[in-house]
Amino acid sequence: MEWVVGFDRIGHADLPRVGGKGANLGEMTAAGFPVPDGFCVTTDAFTAFLASAEGDVFAPLQGLAAADVDGARAAGAAVRDRLAHLPIPDDVREAVVAAWASHGRAHPYAVRSSATAEDLPDASFAGQQDTYLNVIGEDALLDAIRRCWISLYTDRAILYRIERGFPHDTVKLSVVVQRMVLPDVAGICFTADPISGRRDRICIDAGFGLGEALVSGLVSADLYTIDKASGTVCDKRIADKALRIRPLPEGGTVEEHLPPDQREAPALTDAQAEALARIALSIEAHYGSPQDIEWCLEGDRFAVVQSRPITTLFPLPDPMPDDGRLHVYICQGHVQGMTDPMPPMAHSILRAIYPFGKGDDPFYTPYLVEVAGRSYHDMSELMRLDVVRSIFPGLLHQSDPLMAKALAQVTEREEFRPTVRGEKQATWGGLAYRFARLGSGVLAQVFQSPEGLVARRAGAMERDLADSRARIEAAALGPDRFMAVTVELNALYEIIRERWFGPIFTGIFAGMGLRRLFGDDPDVDALFRAMPDNIVTRKDLDLAALALAILEDPSLSERVRTAPAQSVRALLEADPRIAPQLAAWLDVHGCRGPGEFDTTRDRYLEAFGPIASALQQLLAGDPAQLLAEHASLAAEADAAIERLVERSPTAQGFLVRRIARAARHLTSSREQPKYHGLQLVRIARESFAAEAHRRVEAGWLERVDDLWFLTLEELIEGVGDMRETVRERRDAHRRYAAMRAPRVFTSSGECVVAQHERGDAPEGALVGTSASPGVYEGRARVLLDPEQPLEVGDVLVTRATDPGWTPLFARAKALVMEVGGQMTHGSVIAREYGLPAVVCVPDATTVIPDGARIRVDGDLGWVQIL
C-alpha cells in the first residue's frame, strides 16, 4: 500500500488510486503544463480509513432511490457523523505529514477531493465533494483531508451517484494536496462554448481573487470569448464584480467587497485572455477533447489547477466533413416523433434505405450521419441554394416549427452563401429533374379520380412485398441473406417514389391551395378528419371491429377484459372464431409499434401488450361508438366539400371540388411509404431473429437482442464473437439516452435553439404551435410510454407520438407535445379525432406537472397550467 504519491509520479493510468482530478494533474505535470506542485493521498489511504470503522459503513445508503431526498439526507448525516469521529490511521498520518514537510511546511495549500468516479468523459461529478483553500499547518491539513473523505457522503454526492448508477461502495476518494497559488485573478476556461456547444470558441470566466467566488456563484464573472481560428478576443462582457475572496495570512479565506472603481474594471486584458486561450488549446490538444479548465493568474504567470472533460456537450459527427465549410444538420427523430437514441442496427437499416449520395458502398452517404444514437440529415448542400433556402424551412414548418426556425437562422448566415457556379448548376440540374417529374405527377393526380387510388396502390405495394420476401428467403441464412435484405432496402426508395410521390404531394399541395383560398375555415378542417384509406386510423377502426366481434361472446369478452394484458393474445388465439380475425389484424398492423422509427424495437407481433390494453379499454366501453363517430366525421367531410363548392364563384366551383376531393382522399397517402418500409423491415426481422438465435447458440452473443447492437455491414462480413463490442455499444447507448438531442446543430458543435413568439399569450402560458382547433380544460397526464394508463377525458402530454400511440387518442380529450408540427403524426390524428392540440411546446413533459389541471387552446397555440 502506498498512502501518498507526488504529481511527478502520477499518470492517467493511476486514476484508480488518485481519482480523476489527481490523475489529470499528474498527466498535465508530465506534459509540461504550468501546474503547481503537490501530492495525492491515495485511495488506499481512504480505504484504510474506512476499514478502521466497525461494521458496514454503507448500510444506511442501501436501497435509496434518486427521488428520496429526505432518505438521502438522513442516511448521509448518519454516515458523516460516524466518520467524523474516526481517527486517521497512524501510518497514513505519518506518510501525509512527511510528504507535506517535503513540499514546505510554511506554504499554504489547497486540499481538494478527487474521486475515482470523477472527471470522466460522461460524468464530471463537478462540485460533488469538498475543497478547502489556504490550508496552513499540520493539524489544519489533516482535518481538511478527513473532511474531504467525509464529503463523499454529502446529500448531493449520494444522490448524484444514485442518478448516474455508481454504487456507493465502489467509488473511492483520493485527496489532492497542492501548493496554493495566491492569485490576482482566477476563473474557468472552457475550450468549447458550454451553452451553445460551439467548438470554434473558447469561453473564459474571470474574476478578482480566488476562483471560489465564481465557482460558488457569489460574483458575476467577466466573460471573454476567443475565436479559435484567429486566437483573438471576438466578444467580451465585463461584469459588475461586487466582491472577491482572498486568502488570510493565518489560513482560511475572507470575502472582501471591492471599491467602485475596481468592480467594473476588466479582470484580464485582451492579451492576457489570448495567452490563456493558447494554454487552453494546448491542453485540449493533449486530451483530444474539449476541456473545462480552472486557472489562476499571479502577477504575469498563469497556473492551471485542474482540467476535466466538458461532459455536457452534444457530440460531433464522426467523421467530420473535410471541405472546410460550415455544415448544418436536422434531426430525423424530431420529424418522426421519436427522439430517443437508436442502436447501431437501426442506423444501418436507415443508411441502406437512404437513396442520396450513394456510391459503390450501399451503406455510405455523406448526407445521413449518426450522432449520439440519433439520425441527422446534412442539409448543407441544399441550403446553399437560394430557392431551397427560401422554400424548405416553410415546408419543414409543417413537421416542426422550431426546427424550421432554427434552420432558417443558421442558413441566413454568411457561411451559407451560394456555392460556386459548377456545384450550383449540378445541384440545380438534379433538383429541376425531380421537380419536373413531381410536378407532372401532381397535375395528373388532380385531374384524375382520387377515390380509391390509395387502396389500389396499397394493393400493388403488397405484391411488391411478396416479391421482396421471395428474394430474401431464397438466400441462405448468413451473409448471403443479409446481402439480399440490403438489396431490397436499397431498392425501396424507387418503389416508393413511383407509387406514392404523386398522391402524397397532390394531397399536400391541394391542402395548401384550400388554405390559401379559404384560410382557417372549419370546412377545410373537416376534410382532414376520418380520411379514407388512412392506414394509421384504420388500425384503431379494425381493432374496434375486432372488439365488436369479441362482444358477441359475453363469456369471452369478460375473460379478455379481466385477464392480465400479457394473457390476452393467447385467449384470442385459442378461440376458433376470433383467431382468424386477430391474425388478419396482425398481418396488416403487426409491423407497427411504439417508437417504430427505431426499426429494432419490438412490434405488436412480438409485444402485444399495448394492443391488449387498448382492446380491454374498448371492451369496457362502446367500440361501436368509435366506428359511428368515424362514419359521422366522414359524412361531415363530404358535406363540407359541398359547402366549399357552394361558397365558391361558379367558375371556380369545378376546380374547388377537384382540389377538395384530392386533399381528402390523398392526404393520408403520406403514411404509406413509412408503412411500406415497416412491412419490408418486418420481413427482414424474421431473418434477424433466426441469426440472433444462431449467434447466441454459438456463444458469439450473450442475448438475442444483442443483435441490434451490430450492423448489417457486420452481418454481411460474417463477423464472429462480438460480445465485448456489444457491451461497449450498450454502454454508449445508455450515455446517449441521457442526452437531449437538438433539433438543429452545426459542424462547429452549435446546438441552434429557436423560440416561439409569445404574441398575446397569457402570462405564464406555454407557447407552442396550434395543430388542431378547439379549447379543452382537463387533467394532464404526462406520459413517456404508450403503455402507461390514460383515463377517458385526460389531456395527453408527451414528447412525441407515432402510430404506436394511436390507441390513446380514443381516450384523450386534448394533446400537448414537445415536438411536431401540423403534419406530424400526433397533429394529424388529433384532427382525425377532433381533439384540440398544441405541439412543439419545449419541455412540456417537465414543466407541466402530472395531474395538473390545464387549458389547451388549440385555436391560439398555447397551454395554461390552471
FENMO-V123824 format. One record per residue. RES is the residue in one small letter. PHI is phi in whole degrees, 0 to 359 (NA if undefined). D_LAST is the distance of its C-alpha to the last C-alpha in Angstrom with 2 decimals. Layout:
RES:PHI:D_LAST
RES:PHI:D_LAST
This chain:
m:NA:62.13
e:242:61.66
w:280:59.58
v:223:59.56
v:216:59.95
g:283:60.24
f:306:58.23
d:289:61.48
r:243:61.68
i:245:58.13
g:226:56.90
h:301:53.92
a:292:55.41
d:272:55.19
l:308:51.40
p:299:51.78
r:253:53.79
v:234:52.33
g:74:48.70
g:294:47.01
k:295:47.40
g:296:51.02
a:297:51.92
n:293:50.57
l:295:52.48
g:294:55.65
e:295:55.29
m:293:54.72
t:299:57.70
a:296:59.90
a:278:58.75
g:90:59.87
f:283:56.58
p:284:56.61
v:254:55.26
p:301:56.31
d:291:58.51
g:176:57.47
f:213:57.36
c:241:55.05
v:274:55.13
t:286:54.83
t:293:52.63
d:298:55.83
a:295:55.81
f:298:52.19
t:298:53.15
a:296:56.14
f:299:53.99
l:294:51.66
a:295:54.70
s:285:56.18
a:278:53.40
e:272:54.10
g:81:51.93
d:268:48.87
v:298:46.90
f:272:44.01
a:307:43.60
p:295:40.49
l:269:38.71
q:291:39.31
g:80:36.43
l:289:33.62
a:255:30.50
a:299:28.67
a:276:25.47
d:272:27.58
v:294:27.44
d:295:28.77
g:295:31.54
a:295:32.55
r:296:32.71
a:291:34.99
a:294:37.14
g:297:37.56
a:297:38.65
a:294:41.21
v:293:42.70
r:296:42.85
d:296:44.51
r:294:47.09
l:288:47.98
a:296:48.20
h:258:51.27
l:264:52.93
p:287:55.90
i:288:56.46
p:306:59.40
d:301:62.66
d:293:63.59
v:293:60.17
r:302:60.50
e:296:64.00
a:293:63.02
v:295:60.14
v:297:62.38
a:294:65.11
a:295:62.82
w:298:61.36
a:296:64.90
s:291:66.04
h:268:63.28
g:116:64.11
r:294:63.47
a:279:62.98
h:285:60.17
p:282:56.49
y:228:54.39
a:261:50.84
v:243:49.90
r:233:47.14
s:284:45.79
s:218:46.48
a:272:45.05
t:291:46.38
a:258:42.84
e:199:42.21
d:53:42.51
l:269:42.52
p:301:41.79
d:239:38.44
a:203:37.51
s:278:38.37
f:56:37.44
a:300:37.42
g:76:36.98
q:280:36.86
q:247:40.19
d:271:41.78
t:228:44.15
y:231:46.68
l:252:48.42
n:55:51.77
v:275:53.06
i:233:56.68
g:100:59.13
e:296:59.73
d:296:57.73
a:296:54.66
l:295:54.91
l:296:55.15
d:295:52.28
a:294:50.08
i:297:51.03
r:301:50.13
r:294:46.72
c:296:46.09
w:303:46.94
i:294:44.65
s:293:41.74
l:295:41.62
y:240:39.76
t:291:37.09
d:304:33.60
r:294:32.49
a:291:35.64
i:299:35.29
l:293:31.73
y:299:32.73
r:295:35.67
i:298:33.69
e:297:31.16
r:269:34.16
g:79:36.27
f:260:39.11
p:300:40.81
h:297:41.36
d:278:45.07
t:260:45.82
v:270:44.56
k:251:47.40
l:235:47.51
s:259:50.19
v:234:50.42
v:270:51.40
v:244:53.75
q:231:54.27
r:309:56.32
m:282:54.03
v:271:53.82
l:256:53.55
p:277:51.72
d:280:51.51
v:221:48.50
a:210:46.38
g:173:43.32
i:231:42.01
c:233:43.10
f:256:41.26
t:275:43.53
a:212:40.61
d:290:37.49
p:289:34.98
i:270:31.99
s:274:33.12
g:91:35.63
r:298:38.56
r:273:41.84
d:266:43.91
r:232:42.59
i:244:43.28
c:244:40.84
i:242:42.27
d:260:40.42
a:220:42.94
g:210:43.18
f:282:46.02
g:82:47.30
l:290:46.18
g:292:43.45
e:301:41.56
a:297:39.88
l:285:38.27
v:300:37.50
s:275:35.80
g:78:33.77
l:283:35.61
v:217:36.66
s:285:35.74
a:257:38.30
d:291:40.38
l:240:39.62
y:246:42.54
t:248:42.22
i:250:45.46
d:281:46.33
k:296:48.10
a:297:50.41
s:263:51.94
g:74:51.30
t:246:50.31
v:292:47.36
c:252:45.21
d:198:42.42
k:209:41.98
r:229:39.53
i:267:40.97
a:269:38.56
d:273:38.92
k:265:40.21
a:290:40.06
l:209:41.99
r:221:43.98
i:252:44.95
r:233:48.71
p:285:51.01
l:261:53.13
p:301:56.88
e:273:56.76
g:109:53.86
g:83:50.10
t:225:48.00
v:218:46.75
e:277:44.04
e:226:45.73
h:286:44.24
l:271:45.74
p:292:47.52
p:306:45.92
d:288:48.45
q:261:47.62
r:302:43.84
e:254:43.54
a:279:46.74
p:298:46.49
a:287:46.85
l:232:48.82
t:280:51.05
d:301:50.55
a:296:53.73
q:293:52.49
a:299:49.17
e:291:51.19
a:294:53.59
l:297:50.75
a:298:49.34
r:294:52.75
i:297:52.76
a:298:49.23
l:297:50.32
s:295:53.29
i:293:51.14
e:300:48.82
a:296:51.94
h:298:53.31
y:274:50.28
g:76:49.54
s:202:45.79
p:301:43.47
q:237:43.67
d:252:41.76
i:244:44.64
e:265:44.96
w:221:47.78
c:222:49.70
l:237:52.09
e:243:54.98
g:68:57.39
d:247:57.81
r:243:57.20
f:273:54.03
a:231:53.37
v:252:50.96
v:251:49.58
q:185:47.30
s:213:46.24
r:219:43.79
p:295:42.30
i:279:38.99
t:268:37.07
t:263:33.83
l:281:35.46
f:285:35.01
p:296:38.57
l:264:40.87
p:299:42.66
d:225:45.92
p:280:48.34
m:280:47.24
p:300:48.47
d:245:51.87
d:268:52.21
g:77:51.12
r:249:48.31
l:287:44.55
h:246:42.86
v:232:39.29
y:234:37.63
i:242:34.67
c:276:33.05
q:292:33.90
g:298:31.38
h:296:28.45
v:292:30.12
q:270:30.75
g:75:27.31
m:211:28.81
t:261:28.53
d:287:30.15
p:291:33.74
m:242:36.56
p:287:39.94
p:304:43.18
m:297:44.28
a:298:41.22
h:291:42.05
s:297:45.71
i:295:44.98
l:299:42.86
r:296:45.72
a:293:48.19
i:284:46.26
y:299:45.55
p:267:48.33
f:263:48.54
g:73:50.64
k:276:52.63
g:246:56.24
d:286:58.40
d:278:55.71
p:290:53.50
f:250:50.63
y:265:50.67
t:216:48.90
p:287:47.96
y:267:44.90
l:237:42.98
v:234:42.27
e:257:40.71
v:225:38.67
a:52:36.96
g:78:37.17
r:253:35.46
s:260:37.32
y:239:37.43
h:256:39.29
d:280:41.45
m:264:40.94
s:299:43.28
e:298:46.32
l:293:44.54
m:285:42.35
r:271:45.53
l:266:46.44
d:306:45.35
v:293:44.52
v:291:42.41
r:297:40.62
s:273:39.74
i:260:38.83
f:298:37.45
p:303:34.15
g:295:33.36
l:292:34.15
l:295:32.21
h:304:29.13
q:293:29.01
s:263:28.57
d:198:26.51
p:300:25.81
l:290:25.42
m:295:28.65
a:299:30.38
k:293:29.34
a:295:30.50
l:298:33.74
a:296:34.45
q:301:34.00
v:290:36.64
t:281:39.07
e:276:39.27
r:282:41.00
e:300:44.74
e:297:45.18
f:252:44.34
r:295:47.13
p:305:49.01
t:287:51.38
v:297:55.15
r:302:56.80
g:298:58.20
e:298:54.93
k:297:53.18
q:296:55.74
a:297:55.61
t:294:51.83
w:301:52.01
g:300:54.71
g:296:52.67
l:294:49.62
a:299:51.77
y:299:53.33
r:293:50.01
f:296:48.54
a:297:51.74
r:295:51.58
l:296:47.89
g:299:48.53
s:295:51.43
g:294:49.38
v:295:46.57
l:301:49.11
a:297:50.82
q:290:47.65
v:300:46.61
f:259:49.95
q:248:50.25
s:288:48.70
p:278:45.39
e:299:45.15
g:79:45.93
l:296:46.47
v:298:43.76
a:296:45.21
r:295:48.73
r:288:47.91
a:296:45.98
g:296:49.23
a:296:51.17
m:298:48.70
e:298:49.46
r:292:53.14
d:300:52.45
l:293:50.68
a:297:53.61
d:294:55.98
s:298:53.90
r:302:53.93
a:298:57.71
r:291:58.30
i:293:56.12
e:288:57.68
a:287:61.16
a:269:60.82
a:293:61.59
l:300:58.74
g:127:58.54
p:307:58.80
d:296:60.13
r:297:57.25
f:280:54.62
m:292:56.59
a:295:56.46
v:300:52.66
t:298:52.43
v:300:54.67
e:292:52.45
l:295:49.27
n:300:51.08
a:276:52.02
l:299:48.56
y:300:47.48
e:296:50.54
i:296:50.09
i:296:46.45
r:300:47.41
e:294:50.16
r:274:48.22
w:239:44.69
f:298:44.45
g:302:45.78
p:300:43.34
i:298:40.32
f:287:40.89
t:297:41.99
g:298:38.66
i:296:36.76
f:292:38.93
a:296:38.92
g:297:35.12
m:296:35.23
g:297:37.99
l:294:36.08
r:296:33.08
r:293:35.61
l:284:37.23
f:242:34.29
g:67:31.22
d:277:27.78
d:265:29.35
p:302:27.89
d:291:31.43
v:291:31.56
d:302:28.29
a:298:29.91
l:296:32.84
f:261:30.89
r:251:29.71
a:51:32.01
m:292:34.45
p:295:37.88
d:58:39.14
n:275:35.82
i:295:36.72
v:285:33.10
t:285:32.01
r:300:35.53
k:303:34.79
d:286:32.23
l:294:34.47
d:294:37.45
l:291:35.56
a:297:34.65
a:296:38.34
l:296:39.31
a:297:37.04
l:298:38.81
a:295:42.13
i:295:41.16
l:296:40.09
e:294:43.65
d:245:44.74
p:305:42.77
s:294:44.23
l:297:43.25
s:301:39.76
e:293:39.21
r:295:40.65
v:291:38.51
r:294:35.29
t:258:35.91
a:283:37.61
p:302:36.20
a:305:34.88
q:289:37.77
s:260:40.30
v:296:39.15
r:300:41.18
a:297:44.37
l:300:43.97
l:290:43.65
e:289:46.52
a:277:48.72
d:266:48.41
p:296:51.13
r:278:49.32
i:272:45.91
a:307:47.16
p:297:48.38
q:291:45.10
l:295:43.15
a:299:45.68
a:294:45.24
w:297:41.44
l:293:41.88
d:296:44.56
v:275:42.23
h:247:38.88
g:292:39.94
c:283:40.09
r:261:36.31
g:170:33.73
p:299:30.60
g:62:31.08
e:290:34.21
f:300:34.76
d:279:36.10
t:289:39.29
t:266:39.99
r:285:37.05
d:300:37.92
r:258:37.80
y:299:37.36
l:299:41.15
e:264:40.94
a:231:37.51
f:274:36.82
g:308:34.02
p:300:31.03
i:287:33.03
a:301:34.10
s:296:30.52
a:297:29.67
l:295:32.88
q:297:32.09
q:296:28.74
l:296:30.72
l:293:33.36
a:282:30.87
g:248:29.58
d:225:31.52
p:298:32.65
a:296:34.53
q:294:31.30
l:299:30.31
l:294:33.77
a:293:33.67
e:296:30.35
h:296:31.88
a:296:35.03
s:295:33.18
l:295:31.34
a:295:34.75
a:295:36.38
e:295:33.72
a:294:34.34
d:298:38.06
a:293:37.52
a:296:35.34
i:300:38.34
e:296:40.56
r:293:38.30
l:296:38.14
v:295:41.94
e:298:42.42
r:276:40.38
s:267:42.45
p:304:45.79
t:307:48.69
a:293:49.88
q:264:46.53
g:303:45.83
f:300:47.83
l:292:46.14
v:299:42.60
r:299:43.40
r:300:44.75
i:294:41.80
a:296:39.24
r:296:41.20
a:296:41.40
a:298:37.67
r:290:36.91
h:269:39.58
l:248:39.74
t:301:36.21
s:292:35.83
s:294:38.96
r:297:36.97
e:277:36.14
q:289:39.83
p:302:41.09
k:296:38.64
y:297:39.54
h:300:43.21
g:297:42.78
l:295:41.01
q:292:43.86
l:293:46.40
v:296:44.65
r:302:44.69
i:297:48.46
a:295:48.74
r:298:46.68
e:297:49.48
s:289:51.87
f:300:49.46
a:297:49.21
a:297:53.01
e:292:53.47
a:297:50.97
h:296:52.85
r:298:56.14
r:287:55.04
v:295:53.73
e:298:57.06
a:280:58.93
g:81:57.04
w:271:55.61
l:226:51.96
e:275:50.42
r:226:47.83
v:298:47.60
d:283:44.30
d:295:45.97
l:301:47.38
w:292:44.10
f:261:44.81
l:256:48.05
t:234:48.51
l:302:50.45
e:303:52.86
e:290:53.62
l:293:54.20
i:292:56.59
e:289:58.38
g:75:58.78
v:300:57.53
g:264:58.31
d:294:56.72
m:236:53.28
r:297:51.76
e:293:51.51
t:299:50.08
v:296:47.42
r:300:46.45
e:296:46.09
r:290:44.01
r:294:41.70
d:300:41.19
a:297:40.40
h:299:37.94
r:295:36.05
r:295:35.94
y:297:34.70
a:297:31.82
a:278:30.45
m:265:30.55
r:267:27.88
a:284:29.83
p:288:29.53
r:295:29.39
v:224:32.37
f:214:34.90
t:244:38.43
s:291:41.73
s:278:41.43
g:94:38.51
e:291:35.89
c:270:32.48
v:276:31.38
v:245:27.71
a:244:26.24
q:229:22.92
h:287:21.19
e:286:21.61
r:286:18.44
g:55:19.90
d:261:17.68
a:299:14.36
p:298:11.77
e:302:11.87
g:86:10.13
a:287:9.71
l:271:11.77
v:261:14.82
g:220:17.03
t:238:19.49
s:293:19.19
a:243:21.15
s:206:20.79
p:288:19.77
g:119:17.34
v:231:13.70
y:215:11.93
e:246:8.81
g:187:9.46
r:280:9.87
a:277:10.55
r:243:14.15
v:271:15.44
l:241:19.13
l:248:22.06
d:216:24.71
p:292:25.14
e:274:26.76
q:287:23.61
p:286:22.35
l:222:19.83
e:274:19.35
v:301:19.64
g:99:16.38
d:284:14.51
v:265:13.18
l:279:15.84
v:245:14.93
t:207:18.28
r:288:20.67
a:197:22.94
t:230:24.60
d:220:28.20
p:303:30.08
g:295:29.79
w:267:26.11
t:304:26.89
p:304:27.13
l:289:23.40
f:292:22.68
a:289:24.24
r:256:21.53
a:287:18.41
k:246:16.60
a:195:15.23
l:226:16.08
v:229:14.92
m:231:17.94
e:283:19.07
v:237:22.37
g:107:24.01
g:221:24.72
q:289:25.46
m:248:28.48
t:277:27.40
h:308:27.28
g:301:23.61
s:293:23.42
v:297:26.66
i:289:25.78
a:300:22.34
r:293:24.37
e:303:26.96
y:268:24.56
g:72:22.69
l:264:19.29
p:301:16.86
a:216:17.04
v:235:16.15
v:238:18.58
c:59:20.05
v:259:16.80
p:303:18.38
d:61:17.47
a:302:14.55
t:287:15.83
t:257:15.90
v:276:12.83
i:274:10.31
p:290:10.83
d:298:12.58
g:93:11.11
a:292:7.40
r:272:5.50
i:227:5.16
r:247:6.94
v:256:10.40
d:256:12.60
g:287:16.05
d:283:17.85
l:254:16.81
g:83:16.07
w:217:12.66
v:231:9.41
q:245:5.99
i:270:3.79
l:270:0.00
